[in-house]
Amino acid sequence: MWLDFLWKLSKHPPIEAINEILGFMSVLEPSVISNDTHLLAQVSRGFIEWSWAPGESVSESGLEQLGGVVTGRLLSSAIAEYF
């Protein structure tokens, strides 16, 4: 249920809530059962892709910082299904 909500949210998350979303995902990740690993990876990739082009007025340095933080926090989840 939460992963479906996060999947939809990953398309256009509110930038001011990204820290809370990432924190929630870090709490949620250990409880994800193996059947949902693929969906968790999709959600993580969705947030990573969004962070590269958030479509909001983010400065160049802010864009780099946003992409770095989101990718750093979610990359392991995004590639977990391949291992």
Secondary structure, DSSP 8 states (H G I E B T S, - for coil): -HHHHHHHHTTS--GGGHHHHHHHHHHHGGG--GGGHHHHHHHHHHHHHHHH---S---HHHHHHHHHHHHHHHHHHHHGGG-
